Amino acid sequence: MFLNDDFLLTTDTARLLFHQHAKAMPIIDYHCHLDPKEIYEDRAFSNLTEAWLYGDHYKWRLMRANGVPESHITGDASDYDKFLAWARTVPQAVGNPLYSWTHLELRRFFGIHELLNETSAPAIWEEVNRKLAEPAFSRRGLIRSSRVKTICTTDDPADTLEYHRLLKDSETAFKVFPTFRPDKALNIDAEGFPAWIKRLEEASGLSVVSYASLLDALRNRVEFFHENGCRLSDHALDVLRYRAGEPADAEAIFAKRLEGGILSPEEITLYRTELLSALIGFYHDKGWTMQLHLHAFRNNNTPMFRKLGPDTGYDGLNDLPLTEALSKLLDRAECGTGLPKTILYSLNPGDYPALLALMGCYQKDTPGKLQLGSGWWYNDTRSGMREQLTLLADNSLLGNFVGMLTDSRSFLSYTRHEYFRRVLCGLIGELAERGEAPDDEVLLGQLVENIAYNNAAGFFGFPAGE
């Protein structure tokens, strides 16, 4: 039966592990793109389309694949008509995780067990919108009902963290911490780089007129983020290249950019290498965990990029070489202050074996100090999760894994943790049934509980009592 209590749980061991151990564990969503201002203001959603379809390029891609006109995806059609377009798409999505996620969200949040299609859509629209108007279904209400204990947002170094501080004083059921995401500092070739430097000056209270003063300002912001509960950094490294230089080289490149000069690819790579290496030292000193998101290939459709901008469903997977540049970056850190705890995600699952082999060269001191990140973006499917978990178990220690995250802008995405936990229990159950793992509920149950919650709770070192 579709989405019954045991879906994805194909063995007795899997069913035992999920229902007795994984299901009730709380959630740490240590990487997402929720807006802390939205969380703080805690507004009710105006309707299901706002909660479900605004900004969700996962759904947008499927709607485009179903021939839905752009007016009914990101355009000026009514919210109801956009919802109907999604309802017409869903029956074609059998086998896609969004088919399961859509119905899981309807069931877990709104108690609706009917399949979504064009016929059922009007009644579902009315029922969900009625519930969304109730206080329990506000932004924070949805987080609380999902048993979320910790959320880590994604934040620019120049952010004031105003809403994180307000949430600290106003929310007791869960905590919201910032994550340091300095992509704009690294992207020296971006058109808006000089304007961003001005924002950094305002945030840090320091004049940024040189590469050395840039490092001072970023160190200042690391300290500020740390004081506000930050314990993770994050980087989008779609293309990772390595070119070491001297501080004087980085100084000259920074000055050239501020003076309006055009940088060569070699200069851009040297600057990014030097700055990223310096930042890694900052993270190590603070005891943070560094996240590297690798090998997205962005903005492939030029007309649609010009029309809609980035993050609208036109990104793909990169397949460039990775190992040599990443090894040099990690080794340089290890030869210096030392590597911080690090999570490596690749959008290209073909990178997993190389990442796992490289990670093993730098493990020490902390259990799972280097992690293969959970199946990300195109890989957070049933098969993608299983591949990541299987390769991790084959090549490292599955029991040290820090588990699932949403990487989402949606307040309804926490059912992905349930989906992941079912996949995890299904995999471990199969190992036990094949005789590759012992028939030991204490051992396997603890393993599942650790991956679901406990490992993340201990690994990141969030402020005690926060």
N, C-alpha and C positions, 0 to 999 in steps of 0.2 A: 504494500500500500504506500502511496506517495507521501513522503515526509511523516511516516509513522514514528513512533517513539524510538524505533531501532534503525532508522534509515542510516545508511553508510556503515552500519555495525553488523558485519556478516558472520561473526563467530560469537559463541557464548562468552569467551574471554573479553572480547571487545565490548559487548553489552554490559558486562559487569564493571569493566573499567570506566566506561562513560557514566553510567547511572550512579555508581557508588563513589566515584572519585573525581571525575572531571567536571561533571555537570554543574555542581554547586559552587565551584571555585570562583572567586571574584575575578575582576579583570584589571590588568594594568595595560593601558593603551599607550605604549611608550613612544609611538611615532604616529602622528596624525596631522591633518591640516584644518582642524576645527578653528574657528575664529574665537579667541578669548573674549572679545567684545560681545559676540553673540551669546556665549555661555553666560557671561555676567548679566546681560540685559534680560535674558530668560524669556524672550517673547514667545507667545504662541505662534505656531505656523498658521498662515492664512488658509492653506489648503494642502492636500496631499502632493500636488505638483511641486509646491515650494519645498516640502520636506523631502521629496523623492527624486525630482528631476533637475532642480536648479543646480548647475555646476557639475552634474554627474556625467562625465564624458564616457564612463563605462556604458551607461544606457544610451547615450547619444550615438555611439558607434554602432550599436545593434539597431537602433532606429534607422540610421542611414543605410545600413545593410538591408533593411526591410523596405527601402524605397520611400521612407517618410520624408516629405519636403522639409527643408531647413526652417521654414516658417513655423513648423510644428515641433521643432527641437529647440532652437535658440532664438527663433524669430518672434514675430508679433502676434502669433495665434494666441487665443485665450488659454489660460491654464487648464481649463477643462478639456479643450481640444488637444492639448499636448498630452494630457493624461490618457485620453482615448487613443492617441497614436501609440503610446507605450502599451496600453492594454491590447491593441491589435498586434503588436510585435511579440509580446510574451509567449503566445502559443507556438511561435516559430523557434523559440529559444530552448526547447527541450534538449538537455545535454549540456547546455551552458550553465555555469554556476549562477548566473543572474536569474535563471528560472527558479532555482532553489532559493536563492537569497530573497527574491521578490516575495515568494510565498512564506518563507520563514518570517520575514518582517511583518507581513500581514497577520500571521498567526501569533507571534510572540508579543508584538506591541499592541495589536488591536483585536485579537481574538477572532479573526476572520479566517475560516478554513476553506472558503469557496475558492476555486481556481479563478485567476484573473484572465478575462478575455473580453471581447467587445460586448458580449451579452451581459456579463456580470458587472461590467465596469460602472454603470450608473449607480447601482445600489451600493457597491463598495465605496465609490466616491462620497456618497452621502453619509455612510456609516463612519468612515475614517475621518471625514471633516468634522462630524459631530464630536468625535472623541478628541480631535486635535484642539478643539476649543476649550477643553477642560484643563484645569491647572496641572493635573498629573501628566499631561502630554506636552508640556512646555519643553524647551531645550534641556533644562536641568532635570526636569521630570523624566525624560527619556533616558538620560545618563544614569540617574538613580535607579530606575527600574531595571536597568541592565547590570546592576551590581558592579559598576565601575568604581574603582578605588583611586586610581591615578590616571591622569591624562597629561601627556607631554605634547604641547603644540609646537609649531614651527615658526621661529621668530627671527627677524632681521636684527643685527647688532645695534642698529640705530633706534630700535623700538623702545618706547618708554616703559613698557611692561605695566602700564597703568592698570589694565584689567586683571592681570595676574595678582597684583597687590589688592585690588578690590575683592577679588574672589577669595583670597586668603582670609579676609576679614568677614566674609558673608556666607561662605559655603562650608558646611561641616561634613556632608555625606561623602564627598570626594575632593581630591586635590588636583589643581591644575598648575603644572610647572612649565616654564618656557624651555625651548631648545634653541641653541645658538646656531644659526644658519647663515654663514658669512659669504654666500655665493656672490653677492654684489661687490664684496671686497676683492674677490679673486678674479672677477670678470672685468679686468681692466680695459678690455677692448669694447665693452658695451657702451652704447651711445650715452646712457645716463650716468656713467661713472663719475664725472666731475660733480654732478648734482648730488649724487649719493655721498660723496666725500663731505659736502657741506652739511648734509643731514648727520653724518657721523660726528662732525665737529660740534654741532649743536647738542647732540646726545651726550658726548663725552666731556664737553666743556674744554676741549683741547684744540689747538690749532694744528691742522694736518697739512703741512707744506712740504713734507719729505717722506720718504719711505720709513725712516726711523720714527717719525712722529705718527705715521700710520700705525706702526706696531704698538706704540704707546697708547694710542686711542683704542685699538682693538683689545689690548691687555686690560685697559680700563673697563671696557664693556664686558669682557669675560668676568671680571671681578663683580661687576654690577649684576650680571645674570646669575652668578653663583650665589650672591647674597639673596636673590629672589628665588632660590630653589632649583636653578638649572643644574642638571647633572649629565646632560648629553649635548653633543654637537652633531651637526648633520651637514653633509656636502653632496650636492648634485654634480658628480664628475662624469658627465656624459662621454667625454673623451679624456683619457688620462695619458698625458705625456710627461716625461721627466727630462729636465735640463738644469743641472746644478750650476750655480754661479757664486759670486761673492756679494756681500752687502753693497759694495759700490756699484755693481751691475744693476741690482734692483733699484738703487737710488736713482741711477741715470734713467732707467726705463720709466719709473714713476714720474720723474720730473718732465721727461719728454711727453708723457701722456697729458699731464696737467697743462703743459704749454701748447697743447693742440696738435702734437706730432702724431704721425701714423706709425704704429708699431708693427714690426715684422712678426711672423709666426714664431720665430725663435725667441724674440724678446718677450712675447706673451707667455710662452711656455716657461722661460726662465723666471719671470716674475711670479707666475702661479706656483712654480715649484718651490721657490724660496719662501713665499708667503705661507703656503700650506704647511711647509716644514716648520716654520715658526709657530703657526697655530697649533700644530700637533704637540709641540713642546708646552704651550700654554695648557692644553687639555690634560697632558700628563701631570703637570704640576698641581692641577686642581682635582685630580682623581676622577675626571669625567670619562664617559664612554664616547668614543668617536664613531659616527656612522658615515659610511661612504656608499652612496647610491651610484652605481656604475652602469654605463652602457645603455642609457636611453638614446634614441635617435629622434630628435625633436623637429616638429614643424615641417613635415614632409610636403604638405599641400600648400603651395605658396598663395594661391587665390584665397583659400579659406583662412590662412594665417593673417593675411592682410585684412580680411573681413572681421574675424573673430578674435585674433590674438592667440597667445599660447594657451596650453592646457585645455584645449577644446576638443580633443579626440583625434589629433593628427600626428601622434608620435608613434615611433616604432622601436625596434630593437637594434642596437649597434653590434657589429661583429668584428670590430677592430682588435688587434692584439692587445693584451692586457698585462700579462705576467711580468714582463721585464720592467716596465715602468712602475708597477705597483711594488715589486720586490725592492727596487731601488728606493722608493719612498719609505717603505716600512723599515728597510735596513738602515737608512740614514737616521731615522728616529731612534732605532735600537742602539745605534752607535753613539747617539747623543744622550739626551735625557732619558730615553727609553720610550717604548710604545705605550700609549694609553690603552685601556680596554677598547676593543674595536669590533664593530659589526660590519661585515662586508656583504652588500646586496648587489646582485647583478640582474639586470632586466633580461639578460641573455642566459638561459639555463645551461647553455653549452660552456659557460665559464665556471660552473660549479666545481668540476674536478680539479681544475687548476687552482682555484681559490682555496679549496680544502687542502691541497698539497702544500700550498704556500703558507697557509695559516699554521700548519703544524710546525713550521720552522721557527715560529715566534711565540709559541705557547710557553708560559711559565707563571709561577707565583699564584695566579688567580684561576680557579676552575673555569674553563671556557673563556679565557681572557680574549681570544679571538673567536668570533662567532660567524658562521655562515647565516646571513639574515634569512628570515622566513620568505617564502615565495612571494614575490613583490609584483604588484600590478598585473601584468599578463600572466604571471605565474601563481597567483593565489586562487587557482582552480583545484579541483580534487586531484587531478593527475599532477599538477604542478607542485602542490603541497607534498604529495607522496614522494615525488622525485627528490625534492629538497630534503625531506626527512630521511629517505632511504640512503641517499648519498652521504648525508651527515652521519648516520649510524654506521655506514660502511667505512668511513674515513676518519671519524673523530669520536666524540662521546655524546651520544644523543641525550643522555641524562643531564648534561649541563646546558642544554639549549634554553634560551630565554623566551622562546615561544612566539606567539602570534601578535600582530599589531593590525590596525585597520588601514593606515595610510590613507585616510578618507576625509572628505569634507562633509560627510553625512552624519547626522545624529541618529540615524537608523541602522548604521552599519555594524553594530556590536554583535548581531547574529553571526557575523563572520567568525567570531571567536568560538561560538558553538560549532559551526561547520568545521573549523580547524580541529577542534577537540575530538569530534567524531572521526575525522580522517586519522588523527593521531592514534586514537584507541583502536580503530580498525586495523591500522598497520601493526601495532604491537600485538593485538589479538591474533593476527595471522602468524606473526613470529612464534607466538606461544603454541598455536595449533600445529605448526610445522615442526615443533620441537626445537626451534632456534632460541627460544626464551623459556625460562622455567614457568611452570604452572604455579606461580607464587603470587597471590593477590597482594600481600604486603609489599613485596619488592616492586611489582609492576604498578600497583596503585600509587605508591609513593613517587615513582618515576613520572607518572601521568600528572599527579598533583604538582610536582615540581615544575614540569614544563608548562603547565597551564597557568601557574601563578607564582609559586614560591621562588623559582630561580630568578625571575625578573625582580621580585620584591627585594631579594638580597643583593643582586648583581649591581644595580644602578646606584645604590647608596643615597636614596632620596633623604632629605633632612629628617632626622628623628623628631617625632611629634608634630611634623608638618601635615 
